[in-house]
Amino acid sequence: MTYRNRDLLGVVHELECVNCGAHGVQAAHANLQEFGKGMATKASDAAIMSLCPPCHAALDQGKDMTKDERRAMQFECITRTYVRLMERGLIEVAK
């Protein structure tokens, strides 16, 4: 089963776009198989990026990026999202 967490998706909306800095973001799911992405299945909610609608569309459509560039952007944006969530106290590690 793919991980789903509405609370996690909700806190992403408190961030700015991790790609361009714009406000008004979406919790964008990765488009990579290793995160559970399939033909009709979204990737895990754990593989999310805080992206504004234009950056989200650019990543999903990928017409201006190679496959390797899109892949690298996803890993970078996922990492930036989690760093910002943790630094702002929006997610915590459970003990």
PDB file of N, CA, C and O in Angstrom:
ATOM      1  N   MET A   1       0.842  -1.188   0.000  1.00  0.00           N
ATOM      2  CA  MET A   1       0.000   0.000   0.000  1.00  0.00           C
ATOM      3  C   MET A   1       0.882   1.245   0.000  1.00  0.00           C
ATOM      4  O   MET A   1       1.895   1.290   0.698  1.00  0.00           O
ATOM      5  N   THR A   2       0.507   2.232  -0.764  1.00  0.00           N
ATOM      6  CA  THR A   2       1.253   3.479  -0.839  1.00  0.00           C
ATOM      7  C   THR A   2       0.882   4.377   0.335  1.00  0.00           C
ATOM      8  O   THR A   2      -0.293   4.507   0.676  1.00  0.00           O
ATOM      9  N   TYR A   3       1.889   4.998   0.953  1.00  0.00           N
ATOM     10  CA  TYR A   3       1.689   5.867   2.110  1.00  0.00           C
ATOM     11  C   TYR A   3       0.844   7.081   1.750  1.00  0.00           C
ATOM     12  O   TYR A   3       1.118   7.759   0.760  1.00  0.00           O
ATOM     13  N   ARG A   4      -0.179   7.355   2.548  1.00  0.00           N
ATOM     14  CA  ARG A   4      -1.043   8.521   2.393  1.00  0.00           C
ATOM     15  C   ARG A   4      -1.145   9.251   3.733  1.00  0.00           C
ATOM     16  O   ARG A   4      -1.333   8.621   4.774  1.00  0.00           O
ATOM     17  N   ASN A   5      -1.019  10.594   3.704  1.00  0.00           N
ATOM     18  CA  ASN A   5      -1.106  11.379   4.932  1.00  0.00           C
ATOM     19  C   ASN A   5      -1.578  12.787   4.594  1.00  0.00           C
ATOM     20  O   ASN A   5      -0.795  13.606   4.113  1.00  0.00           O
ATOM     21  N   ARG A   6      -2.852  13.074   4.843  1.00  0.00           N
ATOM     22  CA  ARG A   6      -3.432  14.383   4.543  1.00  0.00           C
ATOM     23  C   ARG A   6      -2.778  15.498   5.357  1.00  0.00           C
ATOM     24  O   ARG A   6      -2.615  16.613   4.862  1.00  0.00           O
ATOM     25  N   ASP A   7      -2.405  15.202   6.595  1.00  0.00           N
ATOM     26  CA  ASP A   7      -1.760  16.230   7.432  1.00  0.00           C
ATOM     27  C   ASP A   7      -0.425  16.661   6.828  1.00  0.00           C
ATOM     28  O   ASP A   7      -0.104  17.849   6.815  1.00  0.00           O
ATOM     29  N   LEU A   8       0.342  15.713   6.336  1.00  0.00           N
ATOM     30  CA  LEU A   8       1.620  16.033   5.706  1.00  0.00           C
ATOM     31  C   LEU A   8       1.400  16.895   4.461  1.00  0.00           C
ATOM     32  O   LEU A   8       2.095  17.891   4.263  1.00  0.00           O
ATOM     33  N   LEU A   9       0.444  16.514   3.632  1.00  0.00           N
ATOM     34  CA  LEU A   9       0.143  17.309   2.445  1.00  0.00           C
ATOM     35  C   LEU A   9      -0.289  18.715   2.837  1.00  0.00           C
ATOM     36  O   LEU A   9       0.052  19.685   2.162  1.00  0.00           O
ATOM     37  N   GLY A  10      -1.036  18.823   3.924  1.00  0.00           N
ATOM     38  CA  GLY A  10      -1.526  20.126   4.379  1.00  0.00           C
ATOM     39  C   GLY A  10      -0.425  21.080   4.794  1.00  0.00           C
ATOM     40  O   GLY A  10      -0.482  22.267   4.473  1.00  0.00           O
ATOM     41  N   VAL A  11       0.584  20.577   5.509  1.00  0.00           N
ATOM     42  CA  VAL A  11       1.649  21.482   5.961  1.00  0.00           C
ATOM     43  C   VAL A  11       2.524  21.961   4.817  1.00  0.00           C
ATOM     44  O   VAL A  11       3.164  23.008   4.925  1.00  0.00           O
ATOM     45  N   VAL A  12       2.561  21.217   3.731  1.00  0.00           N
ATOM     46  CA  VAL A  12       3.342  21.648   2.570  1.00  0.00           C
ATOM     47  C   VAL A  12       2.810  22.979   2.044  1.00  0.00           C
ATOM     48  O   VAL A  12       3.577  23.792   1.527  1.00  0.00           O
ATOM     49  N   HIS A  13       1.513  23.204   2.172  1.00  0.00           N
ATOM     50  CA  HIS A  13       0.906  24.442   1.679  1.00  0.00           C
ATOM     51  C   HIS A  13       1.367  25.672   2.454  1.00  0.00           C
ATOM     52  O   HIS A  13       1.133  26.799   2.019  1.00  0.00           O
ATOM     53  N   GLU A  14       2.009  25.470   3.581  1.00  0.00           N
ATOM     54  CA  GLU A  14       2.529  26.594   4.366  1.00  0.00           C
ATOM     55  C   GLU A  14       3.894  27.072   3.855  1.00  0.00           C
ATOM     56  O   GLU A  14       4.405  28.094   4.313  1.00  0.00           O
ATOM     57  N   LEU A  15       4.468  26.350   2.929  1.00  0.00           N
ATOM     58  CA  LEU A  15       5.776  26.703   2.377  1.00  0.00           C
ATOM     59  C   LEU A  15       5.645  27.505   1.093  1.00  0.00           C
ATOM     60  O   LEU A  15       4.562  27.606   0.517  1.00  0.00           O
ATOM     61  N   GLU A  16       6.757  28.072   0.653  1.00  0.00           N
ATOM     62  CA  GLU A  16       6.846  28.674  -0.668  1.00  0.00           C
ATOM     63  C   GLU A  16       7.358  27.608  -1.633  1.00  0.00           C
ATOM     64  O   GLU A  16       7.770  26.528  -1.209  1.00  0.00           O
ATOM     65  N   CYS A  17       7.332  27.906  -2.912  1.00  0.00           N
ATOM     66  CA  CYS A  17       7.841  26.978  -3.917  1.00  0.00           C
ATOM     67  C   CYS A  17       9.341  26.768  -3.688  1.00  0.00           C
ATOM     68  O   CYS A  17      10.104  27.730  -3.599  1.00  0.00           O
ATOM     69  N   VAL A  18       9.748  25.514  -3.594  1.00  0.00           N
ATOM     70  CA  VAL A  18      11.164  25.217  -3.350  1.00  0.00           C
ATOM     71  C   VAL A  18      12.000  25.356  -4.617  1.00  0.00           C
ATOM     72  O   VAL A  18      13.225  25.247  -4.570  1.00  0.00           O
ATOM     73  N   ASN A  19      11.343  25.596  -5.746  1.00  0.00           N
ATOM     74  CA  ASN A  19      12.070  25.782  -6.996  1.00  0.00           C
ATOM     75  C   ASN A  19      12.272  27.266  -7.317  1.00  0.00           C
ATOM     76  O   ASN A  19      13.366  27.668  -7.714  1.00  0.00           O
ATOM     77  N   CYS A  20      11.226  28.080  -7.149  1.00  0.00           N
ATOM     78  CA  CYS A  20      11.330  29.492  -7.557  1.00  0.00           C
ATOM     79  C   CYS A  20      11.026  30.494  -6.458  1.00  0.00           C
ATOM     80  O   CYS A  20      11.279  31.687  -6.629  1.00  0.00           O
ATOM     81  N   GLY A  21      10.483  30.032  -5.318  1.00  0.00           N
ATOM     82  CA  GLY A  21      10.193  30.930  -4.200  1.00  0.00           C
ATOM     83  C   GLY A  21       8.802  31.537  -4.194  1.00  0.00           C
ATOM     84  O   GLY A  21       8.474  32.292  -3.278  1.00  0.00           O
ATOM     85  N   ALA A  22       7.971  31.234  -5.184  1.00  0.00           N
ATOM     86  CA  ALA A  22       6.614  31.792  -5.265  1.00  0.00           C
ATOM     87  C   ALA A  22       5.740  31.239  -4.143  1.00  0.00           C
ATOM     88  O   ALA A  22       6.002  30.161  -3.608  1.00  0.00           O
ATOM     89  N   HIS A  23       4.709  31.988  -3.799  1.00  0.00           N
ATOM     90  CA  HIS A  23       3.724  31.539  -2.800  1.00  0.00           C
ATOM     91  C   HIS A  23       2.526  30.932  -3.525  1.00  0.00           C
ATOM     92  O   HIS A  23       2.370  31.097  -4.735  1.00  0.00           O
ATOM     93  N   GLY A  24       1.688  30.232  -2.776  1.00  0.00           N
ATOM     94  CA  GLY A  24       0.534  29.568  -3.383  1.00  0.00           C
ATOM     95  C   GLY A  24       0.935  28.250  -4.008  1.00  0.00           C
ATOM     96  O   GLY A  24       0.818  28.065  -5.220  1.00  0.00           O
ATOM     97  N   VAL A  25       1.413  27.328  -3.171  1.00  0.00           N
ATOM     98  CA  VAL A  25       1.996  26.086  -3.676  1.00  0.00           C
ATOM     99  C   VAL A  25       1.024  24.915  -3.651  1.00  0.00           C
ATOM    100  O   VAL A  25      -0.047  24.977  -3.046  1.00  0.00           O
ATOM    101  N   GLN A  26       1.426  23.863  -4.317  1.00  0.00           N
ATOM    102  CA  GLN A  26       0.732  22.585  -4.315  1.00  0.00           C
ATOM    103  C   GLN A  26       1.675  21.533  -3.739  1.00  0.00           C
ATOM    104  O   GLN A  26       2.895  21.666  -3.834  1.00  0.00           O
ATOM    105  N   ALA A  27       1.113  20.505  -3.151  1.00  0.00           N
ATOM    106  CA  ALA A  27       1.907  19.358  -2.707  1.00  0.00           C
ATOM    107  C   ALA A  27       2.033  18.440  -3.921  1.00  0.00           C
ATOM    108  O   ALA A  27       1.161  17.610  -4.178  1.00  0.00           O
ATOM    109  N   ALA A  28       3.114  18.598  -4.652  1.00  0.00           N
ATOM    110  CA  ALA A  28       3.328  17.852  -5.893  1.00  0.00           C
ATOM    111  C   ALA A  28       3.976  16.506  -5.591  1.00  0.00           C
ATOM    112  O   ALA A  28       4.987  16.442  -4.892  1.00  0.00           O
ATOM    113  N   HIS A  29       3.400  15.444  -6.113  1.00  0.00           N
ATOM    114  CA  HIS A  29       3.956  14.102  -5.933  1.00  0.00           C
ATOM    115  C   HIS A  29       5.045  13.836  -6.974  1.00  0.00           C
ATOM    116  O   HIS A  29       4.974  14.311  -8.107  1.00  0.00           O
ATOM    117  N   ALA A  30       6.043  13.071  -6.563  1.00  0.00           N
ATOM    118  CA  ALA A  30       7.103  12.657  -7.482  1.00  0.00           C
ATOM    119  C   ALA A  30       6.515  11.789  -8.589  1.00  0.00           C
ATOM    120  O   ALA A  30       5.484  11.142  -8.404  1.00  0.00           O
ATOM    121  N   ASN A  31       7.170  11.783  -9.722  1.00  0.00           N
ATOM    122  CA  ASN A  31       6.749  10.966 -10.865  1.00  0.00           C
ATOM    123  C   ASN A  31       7.754   9.841 -11.106  1.00  0.00           C
ATOM    124  O   ASN A  31       8.132   9.569 -12.245  1.00  0.00           O
ATOM    125  N   LEU A  32       8.175   9.201 -10.041  1.00  0.00           N
ATOM    126  CA  LEU A  32       9.217   8.175 -10.123  1.00  0.00           C
ATOM    127  C   LEU A  32       8.713   6.848  -9.579  1.00  0.00           C
ATOM    128  O   LEU A  32       8.068   6.808  -8.532  1.00  0.00           O
ATOM    129  N   GLN A  33       9.005   5.761 -10.288  1.00  0.00           N
ATOM    130  CA  GLN A  33       8.559   4.428  -9.881  1.00  0.00           C
ATOM    131  C   GLN A  33       9.029   4.047  -8.486  1.00  0.00           C
ATOM    132  O   GLN A  33       8.296   3.398  -7.740  1.00  0.00           O
ATOM    133  N   GLU A  34      10.241   4.444  -8.129  1.00  0.00           N
ATOM    134  CA  GLU A  34      10.764   4.025  -6.825  1.00  0.00           C
ATOM    135  C   GLU A  34       9.972   4.619  -5.662  1.00  0.00           C
ATOM    136  O   GLU A  34      10.140   4.187  -4.521  1.00  0.00           O
ATOM    137  N   PHE A  35       9.112   5.600  -5.932  1.00  0.00           N
ATOM    138  CA  PHE A  35       8.252   6.175  -4.893  1.00  0.00           C
ATOM    139  C   PHE A  35       6.812   5.718  -5.039  1.00  0.00           C
ATOM    140  O   PHE A  35       5.910   6.308  -4.442  1.00  0.00           O
ATOM    141  N   GLY A  36       6.585   4.674  -5.826  1.00  0.00           N
ATOM    142  CA  GLY A  36       5.266   4.087  -5.945  1.00  0.00           C
ATOM    143  C   GLY A  36       4.441   4.580  -7.114  1.00  0.00           C
ATOM    144  O   GLY A  36       3.291   4.168  -7.269  1.00  0.00           O
ATOM    145  N   LYS A  37       4.997   5.453  -7.941  1.00  0.00           N
ATOM    146  CA  LYS A  37       4.257   5.962  -9.099  1.00  0.00           C
ATOM    147  C   LYS A  37       4.020   4.827 -10.089  1.00  0.00           C
ATOM    148  O   LYS A  37       4.933   4.082 -10.445  1.00  0.00           O
ATOM    149  N   GLY A  38       2.767   4.720 -10.521  1.00  0.00           N
ATOM    150  CA  GLY A  38       2.398   3.709 -11.512  1.00  0.00           C
ATOM    151  C   GLY A  38       1.466   4.324 -12.524  1.00  0.00           C
ATOM    152  O   GLY A  38       1.232   5.532 -12.492  1.00  0.00           O
ATOM    153  N   MET A  39       0.939   3.536 -13.405  1.00  0.00           N
ATOM    154  CA  MET A  39       0.073   4.040 -14.484  1.00  0.00           C
ATOM    155  C   MET A  39      -1.070   4.908 -13.953  1.00  0.00           C
ATOM    156  O   MET A  39      -1.271   6.022 -14.436  1.00  0.00           O
ATOM    157  N   ALA A  40      -1.805   4.423 -12.986  1.00  0.00           N
ATOM    158  CA  ALA A  40      -2.940   5.173 -12.444  1.00  0.00           C
ATOM    159  C   ALA A  40      -2.768   5.433 -10.951  1.00  0.00           C
ATOM    160  O   ALA A  40      -3.742   5.708 -10.252  1.00  0.00           O
ATOM    161  N   THR A  41      -1.542   5.346 -10.466  1.00  0.00           N
ATOM    162  CA  THR A  41      -1.278   5.483  -9.042  1.00  0.00           C
ATOM    163  C   THR A  41      -0.306   6.621  -8.789  1.00  0.00           C
ATOM    164  O   THR A  41       0.765   6.688  -9.392  1.00  0.00           O
ATOM    165  N   LYS A  42      -0.698   7.522  -7.880  1.00  0.00           N
ATOM    166  CA  LYS A  42       0.220   8.581  -7.464  1.00  0.00           C
ATOM    167  C   LYS A  42       1.327   7.964  -6.630  1.00  0.00           C
ATOM    168  O   LYS A  42       1.152   6.899  -6.038  1.00  0.00           O
ATOM    169  N   ALA A  43       2.457   8.634  -6.589  1.00  0.00           N
ATOM    170  CA  ALA A  43       3.555   8.211  -5.724  1.00  0.00           C
ATOM    171  C   ALA A  43       3.140   8.390  -4.263  1.00  0.00           C
ATOM    172  O   ALA A  43       2.119   9.011  -3.967  1.00  0.00           O
ATOM    173  N   SER A  44       3.916   7.858  -3.393  1.00  0.00           N
ATOM    174  CA  SER A  44       3.704   7.984  -1.956  1.00  0.00           C
ATOM    175  C   SER A  44       3.607   9.452  -1.551  1.00  0.00           C
ATOM    176  O   SER A  44       4.295  10.304  -2.113  1.00  0.00           O
ATOM    177  N   ASP A  45       2.744   9.743  -0.567  1.00  0.00           N
ATOM    178  CA  ASP A  45       2.684  11.101  -0.022  1.00  0.00           C
ATOM    179  C   ASP A  45       4.008  11.499   0.626  1.00  0.00           C
ATOM    180  O   ASP A  45       4.257  12.688   0.822  1.00  0.00           O
ATOM    181  N   ALA A  46       4.843  10.552   0.956  1.00  0.00           N
ATOM    182  CA  ALA A  46       6.154  10.868   1.525  1.00  0.00           C
ATOM    183  C   ALA A  46       7.098  11.453   0.481  1.00  0.00           C
ATOM    184  O   ALA A  46       8.113  12.051   0.839  1.00  0.00           O
ATOM    185  N   ALA A  47       6.785  11.293  -0.795  1.00  0.00           N
ATOM    186  CA  ALA A  47       7.621  11.807  -1.890  1.00  0.00           C
ATOM    187  C   ALA A  47       6.957  13.045  -2.483  1.00  0.00           C
ATOM    188  O   ALA A  47       6.520  13.041  -3.634  1.00  0.00           O
ATOM    189  N   ILE A  48       6.888  14.111  -1.671  1.00  0.00           N
ATOM    190  CA  ILE A  48       6.200  15.328  -2.096  1.00  0.00           C
ATOM    191  C   ILE A  48       7.159  16.494  -2.212  1.00  0.00           C
ATOM    192  O   ILE A  48       8.229  16.525  -1.604  1.00  0.00           O
ATOM    193  N   MET A  49       6.731  17.455  -3.021  1.00  0.00           N
ATOM    194  CA  MET A  49       7.507  18.673  -3.249  1.00  0.00           C
ATOM    195  C   MET A  49       6.569  19.861  -3.124  1.00  0.00           C
ATOM    196  O   MET A  49       5.419  19.800  -3.559  1.00  0.00           O
ATOM    197  N   SER A  50       7.051  20.924  -2.541  1.00  0.00           N
ATOM    198  CA  SER A  50       6.299  22.169  -2.441  1.00  0.00           C
ATOM    199  C   SER A  50       6.579  22.977  -3.709  1.00  0.00           C
ATOM    200  O   SER A  50       7.614  23.634  -3.821  1.00  0.00           O
ATOM    201  N   LEU A  51       5.637  22.921  -4.670  1.00  0.00           N
ATOM    202  CA  LEU A  51       5.833  23.593  -5.953  1.00  0.00           C
ATOM    203  C   LEU A  51       4.643  24.491  -6.285  1.00  0.00           C
ATOM    204  O   LEU A  51       3.496  24.139  -6.007  1.00  0.00           O
ATOM    205  N   CYS A  52       4.921  25.655  -6.883  1.00  0.00           N
ATOM    206  CA  CYS A  52       3.854  26.517  -7.380  1.00  0.00           C
ATOM    207  C   CYS A  52       3.272  25.856  -8.636  1.00  0.00           C
ATOM    208  O   CYS A  52       3.925  25.006  -9.241  1.00  0.00           O
ATOM    209  N   PRO A  53       2.058  26.235  -9.032  1.00  0.00           N
ATOM    210  CA  PRO A  53       1.456  25.603 -10.217  1.00  0.00           C
ATOM    211  C   PRO A  53       2.323  25.653 -11.481  1.00  0.00           C
ATOM    212  O   PRO A  53       2.406  24.640 -12.176  1.00  0.00           O
ATOM    213  N   PRO A  54       2.977  26.782 -11.819  1.00  0.00           N
ATOM    214  CA  PRO A  54       3.815  26.762 -13.033  1.00  0.00           C
ATOM    215  C   PRO A  54       5.007  25.794 -12.935  1.00  0.00           C
ATOM    216  O   PRO A  54       5.318  25.103 -13.905  1.00  0.00           O
ATOM    217  N   CYS A  55       5.674  25.741 -11.773  1.00  0.00           N
ATOM    218  CA  CYS A  55       6.805  24.815 -11.620  1.00  0.00           C
ATOM    219  C   CYS A  55       6.325  23.368 -11.621  1.00  0.00           C
ATOM    220  O   CYS A  55       6.998  22.492 -12.165  1.00  0.00           O
ATOM    221  N   HIS A  56       5.157  23.111 -11.011  1.00  0.00           N
ATOM    222  CA  HIS A  56       4.576  21.770 -10.998  1.00  0.00           C
ATOM    223  C   HIS A  56       4.275  21.326 -12.432  1.00  0.00           C
ATOM    224  O   HIS A  56       4.608  20.208 -12.824  1.00  0.00           O
ATOM    225  N   ALA A  57       3.648  22.206 -13.204  1.00  0.00           N
ATOM    226  CA  ALA A  57       3.320  21.877 -14.591  1.00  0.00           C
ATOM    227  C   ALA A  57       4.579  21.659 -15.425  1.00  0.00           C
ATOM    228  O   ALA A  57       4.639  20.735 -16.236  1.00  0.00           O
ATOM    229  N   ALA A  58       5.584  22.510 -15.224  1.00  0.00           N
ATOM    230  CA  ALA A  58       6.843  22.367 -15.980  1.00  0.00           C
ATOM    231  C   ALA A  58       7.492  21.021 -15.690  1.00  0.00           C
ATOM    232  O   ALA A  58       8.020  20.375 -16.595  1.00  0.00           O
ATOM    233  N   LEU A  59       7.453  20.595 -14.428  1.00  0.00           N
ATOM    234  CA  LEU A  59       8.036  19.307 -14.057  1.00  0.00           C
ATOM    235  C   LEU A  59       7.223  18.159 -14.654  1.00  0.00           C
ATOM    236  O   LEU A  59       7.791  17.236 -15.237  1.00  0.00           O
ATOM    237  N   ASP A  60       5.912  18.212 -14.514  1.00  0.00           N
ATOM    238  CA  ASP A  60       5.065  17.123 -15.015  1.00  0.00           C
ATOM    239  C   ASP A  60       5.118  16.996 -16.533  1.00  0.00           C
ATOM    240  O   ASP A  60       5.157  15.887 -17.066  1.00  0.00           O
ATOM    241  N   GLN A  61       5.118  18.118 -17.222  1.00  0.00           N
ATOM    242  CA  GLN A  61       5.129  18.078 -18.685  1.00  0.00           C
ATOM    243  C   GLN A  61       6.527  17.848 -19.225  1.00  0.00           C
ATOM    244  O   GLN A  61       6.700  17.172 -20.239  1.00  0.00           O
ATOM    245  N   GLY A  62       7.519  18.403 -18.558  1.00  0.00           N
ATOM    246  CA  GLY A  62       8.913  18.118 -18.864  1.00  0.00           C
ATOM    247  C   GLY A  62       9.407  18.457 -20.245  1.00  0.00           C
ATOM    248  O   GLY A  62      10.445  17.946 -20.666  1.00  0.00           O
ATOM    249  N   LYS A  63       8.698  19.305 -20.967  1.00  0.00           N
ATOM    250  CA  LYS A  63       9.099  19.569 -22.351  1.00  0.00           C
ATOM    251  C   LYS A  63      10.409  20.349 -22.457  1.00  0.00           C
ATOM    252  O   LYS A  63      11.069  20.303 -23.496  1.00  0.00           O
ATOM    253  N   ASP A  64      10.794  21.063 -21.401  1.00  0.00           N
ATOM    254  CA  ASP A  64      12.027  21.855 -21.437  1.00  0.00           C
ATOM    255  C   ASP A  64      13.181  21.190 -20.684  1.00  0.00           C
ATOM    256  O   ASP A  64      14.237  21.795 -20.501  1.00  0.00           O
ATOM    257  N   MET A  65      12.973  19.931 -20.245  1.00  0.00           N
ATOM    258  CA  MET A  65      13.994  19.217 -19.477  1.00  0.00           C
ATOM    259  C   MET A  65      14.191  17.814 -20.045  1.00  0.00           C
ATOM    260  O   MET A  65      13.275  17.210 -20.601  1.00  0.00           O
ATOM    261  N   THR A  66      15.393  17.328 -19.890  1.00  0.00           N
ATOM    262  CA  THR A  66      15.641  15.930 -20.239  1.00  0.00           C
ATOM    263  C   THR A  66      15.087  15.059 -19.117  1.00  0.00           C
ATOM    264  O   THR A  66      14.736  15.563 -18.050  1.00  0.00           O
ATOM    265  N   LYS A  67      15.011  13.757 -19.358  1.00  0.00           N
ATOM    266  CA  LYS A  67      14.552  12.822 -18.333  1.00  0.00           C
ATOM    267  C   LYS A  67      15.458  12.888 -17.108  1.00  0.00           C
ATOM    268  O   LYS A  67      14.974  12.860 -15.977  1.00  0.00           O
ATOM    269  N   ASP A  68      16.756  12.974 -17.324  1.00  0.00           N
ATOM    270  CA  ASP A  68      17.705  13.060 -16.201  1.00  0.00           C
ATOM    271  C   ASP A  68      17.545  14.362 -15.428  1.00  0.00           C
ATOM    272  O   ASP A  68      17.655  14.370 -14.201  1.00  0.00           O
ATOM    273  N   GLU A  69      17.287  15.454 -16.125  1.00  0.00           N
ATOM    274  CA  GLU A  69      17.070  16.743 -15.452  1.00  0.00           C
ATOM    275  C   GLU A  69      15.800  16.715 -14.611  1.00  0.00           C
ATOM    276  O   GLU A  69      15.785  17.223 -13.490  1.00  0.00           O
ATOM    277  N   ARG A  70      14.747  16.130 -15.142  1.00  0.00           N
ATOM    278  CA  ARG A  70      13.486  16.007 -14.379  1.00  0.00           C
ATOM    279  C   ARG A  70      13.695  15.148 -13.141  1.00  0.00           C
ATOM    280  O   ARG A  70      13.212  15.476 -12.057  1.00  0.00           O
ATOM    281  N   ARG A  71      14.410  14.058 -13.307  1.00  0.00           N
ATOM    282  CA  ARG A  71      14.688  13.166 -12.171  1.00  0.00           C
ATOM    283  C   ARG A  71      15.477  13.897 -11.092  1.00  0.00           C
ATOM    284  O   ARG A  71      15.129  13.833  -9.913  1.00  0.00           O
ATOM    285  N   ALA A  72      16.536  14.591 -11.495  1.00  0.00           N
ATOM    286  CA  ALA A  72      17.366  15.328 -10.540  1.00  0.00           C
ATOM    287  C   ALA A  72      16.559  16.418  -9.842  1.00  0.00           C
ATOM    288  O   ALA A  72      16.702  16.623  -8.636  1.00  0.00           O
ATOM    289  N   MET A  73      15.712  17.116 -10.595  1.00  0.00           N
ATOM    290  CA  MET A  73      14.886  18.169 -10.006  1.00  0.00           C
ATOM    291  C   MET A  73      13.955  17.605  -8.946  1.00  0.00           C
ATOM    292  O   MET A  73      13.759  18.225  -7.900  1.00  0.00           O
ATOM    293  N   GLN A  74      13.382  16.442  -9.202  1.00  0.00           N
ATOM    294  CA  GLN A  74      12.473  15.841  -8.223  1.00  0.00           C
ATOM    295  C   GLN A  74      13.193  15.511  -6.919  1.00  0.00           C
ATOM    296  O   GLN A  74      12.693  15.826  -5.839  1.00  0.00           O
ATOM    297  N   PHE A  75      14.350  14.888  -7.009  1.00  0.00           N
ATOM    298  CA  PHE A  75      15.094  14.564  -5.792  1.00  0.00           C
ATOM    299  C   PHE A  75      15.499  15.835  -5.041  1.00  0.00           C
ATOM    300  O   PHE A  75      15.416  15.889  -3.814  1.00  0.00           O
ATOM    301  N   GLU A  76      15.931  16.843  -5.773  1.00  0.00           N
ATOM    302  CA  GLU A  76      16.335  18.102  -5.143  1.00  0.00           C
ATOM    303  C   GLU A  76      15.152  18.790  -4.470  1.00  0.00           C
ATOM    304  O   GLU A  76      15.278  19.287  -3.350  1.00  0.00           O
ATOM    305  N   CYS A  77      14.014  18.823  -5.137  1.00  0.00           N
ATOM    306  CA  CYS A  77      12.839  19.492  -4.579  1.00  0.00           C
ATOM    307  C   CYS A  77      12.240  18.728  -3.401  1.00  0.00           C
ATOM    308  O   CYS A  77      11.757  19.349  -2.453  1.00  0.00           O
ATOM    309  N   ILE A  78      12.260  17.417  -3.438  1.00  0.00           N
ATOM    310  CA  ILE A  78      11.802  16.627  -2.285  1.00  0.00           C
ATOM    311  C   ILE A  78      12.683  16.935  -1.088  1.00  0.00           C
ATOM    312  O   ILE A  78      12.182  17.164   0.013  1.00  0.00           O
ATOM    313  N   THR A  79      13.981  16.944  -1.294  1.00  0.00           N
ATOM    314  CA  THR A  79      14.917  17.227  -0.205  1.00  0.00           C
ATOM    315  C   THR A  79      14.693  18.624   0.356  1.00  0.00           C
ATOM    316  O   THR A  79      14.611  18.793   1.572  1.00  0.00           O
ATOM    317  N   ARG A  80      14.595  19.616  -0.500  1.00  0.00           N
ATOM    318  CA  ARG A  80      14.367  21.000  -0.046  1.00  0.00           C
ATOM    319  C   ARG A  80      13.066  21.116   0.735  1.00  0.00           C
ATOM    320  O   ARG A  80      13.001  21.828   1.737  1.00  0.00           O
ATOM    321  N   THR A  81      12.031  20.419   0.281  1.00  0.00           N
ATOM    322  CA  THR A  81      10.739  20.458   0.970  1.00  0.00           C
ATOM    323  C   THR A  81      10.875  19.937   2.391  1.00  0.00           C
ATOM    324  O   THR A  81      10.405  20.575   3.333  1.00  0.00           O
ATOM    325  N   TYR A  82      11.514  18.782   2.556  1.00  0.00           N
ATOM    326  CA  TYR A  82      11.639  18.213   3.895  1.00  0.00           C
ATOM    327  C   TYR A  82      12.536  19.046   4.800  1.00  0.00           C
ATOM    328  O   TYR A  82      12.256  19.176   5.992  1.00  0.00           O
ATOM    329  N   VAL A  83      13.596  19.604   4.262  1.00  0.00           N
ATOM    330  CA  VAL A  83      14.466  20.463   5.070  1.00  0.00           C
ATOM    331  C   VAL A  83      13.659  21.660   5.592  1.00  0.00           C
ATOM    332  O   VAL A  83      13.736  21.992   6.775  1.00  0.00           O
ATOM    333  N   ARG A  84      12.896  22.298   4.720  1.00  0.00           N
ATOM    334  CA  ARG A  84      12.107  23.461   5.149  1.00  0.00           C
ATOM    335  C   ARG A  84      11.019  23.084   6.133  1.00  0.00           C
ATOM    336  O   ARG A  84      10.780  23.816   7.093  1.00  0.00           O
ATOM    337  N   LEU A  85      10.354  21.957   5.919  1.00  0.00           N
ATOM    338  CA  LEU A  85       9.334  21.506   6.867  1.00  0.00           C
ATOM    339  C   LEU A  85       9.935  21.283   8.249  1.00  0.00           C
ATOM    340  O   LEU A  85       9.350  21.685   9.254  1.00  0.00           O
ATOM    341  N   MET A  86      11.094  20.647   8.304  1.00  0.00           N
ATOM    342  CA  MET A  86      11.734  20.372   9.594  1.00  0.00           C
ATOM    343  C   MET A  86      12.255  21.650  10.244  1.00  0.00           C
ATOM    344  O   MET A  86      12.065  21.857  11.443  1.00  0.00           O
ATOM    345  N   GLU A  87      12.908  22.507   9.464  1.00  0.00           N
ATOM    346  CA  GLU A  87      13.471  23.738  10.020  1.00  0.00           C
ATOM    347  C   GLU A  87      12.389  24.671  10.559  1.00  0.00           C
ATOM    348  O   GLU A  87      12.646  25.434  11.490  1.00  0.00           O
ATOM    349  N   ARG A  88      11.207  24.623  10.001  1.00  0.00           N
ATOM    350  CA  ARG A  88      10.108  25.485  10.460  1.00  0.00           C
ATOM    351  C   ARG A  88       9.232  24.812  11.515  1.00  0.00           C
ATOM    352  O   ARG A  88       8.222  25.372  11.941  1.00  0.00           O
ATOM    353  N   GLY A  89       9.618  23.630  11.923  1.00  0.00           N
ATOM    354  CA  GLY A  89       8.873  22.932  12.969  1.00  0.00           C
ATOM    355  C   GLY A  89       7.511  22.418  12.523  1.00  0.00           C
ATOM    356  O   GLY A  89       6.626  22.196  13.349  1.00  0.00           O
ATOM    357  N   LEU A  90       7.343  22.232  11.231  1.00  0.00           N
ATOM    358  CA  LEU A  90       6.062  21.765  10.707  1.00  0.00           C
ATOM    359  C   LEU A  90       5.945  20.246  10.719  1.00  0.00           C
ATOM    360  O   LEU A  90       4.838  19.711  10.663  1.00  0.00           O
ATOM    361  N   ILE A  91       7.065  19.554  10.792  1.00  0.00           N
ATOM    362  CA  ILE A  91       7.070  18.105  11.025  1.00  0.00           C
ATOM    363  C   ILE A  91       8.143  17.800  12.058  1.00  0.00           C
ATOM    364  O   ILE A  91       9.149  18.502  12.154  1.00  0.00           O
ATOM    365  N   GLU A  92       7.920  16.765  12.814  1.00  0.00           N
ATOM    366  CA  GLU A  92       8.859  16.363  13.861  1.00  0.00           C
ATOM    367  C   GLU A  92       9.099  14.863  13.789  1.00  0.00           C
ATOM    368  O   GLU A  92       8.306  14.117  13.215  1.00  0.00           O
ATOM    369  N   VAL A  93      10.192  14.443  14.376  1.00  0.00           N
ATOM    370  CA  VAL A  93      10.512  13.022  14.460  1.00  0.00           C
ATOM    371  C   VAL A  93       9.853  12.467  15.717  1.00  0.00           C
ATOM    372  O   VAL A  93      10.027  13.017  16.805  1.00  0.00           O
ATOM    373  N   ALA A  94       9.104  11.392  15.576  1.00  0.00           N
ATOM    374  CA  ALA A  94       8.485  10.730  16.719  1.00  0.00           C
ATOM    375  C   ALA A  94       9.496   9.818  17.374  1.00  0.00           C
ATOM    376  O   ALA A  94      10.289   9.173  16.689  1.00  0.00           O
ATOM    377  N   LYS A  95       9.477   9.758  18.671  1.00  0.00           N
ATOM    378  CA  LYS A  95      10.393   8.878  19.415  1.00  0.00           C
ATOM    379  C   LYS A  95       9.657   7.666  19.912  1.00  0.00           C
ATOM    380  O   LYS A  95      10.252   6.806  20.561  1.00  0.00           O
TER     381      LYS A  95
END
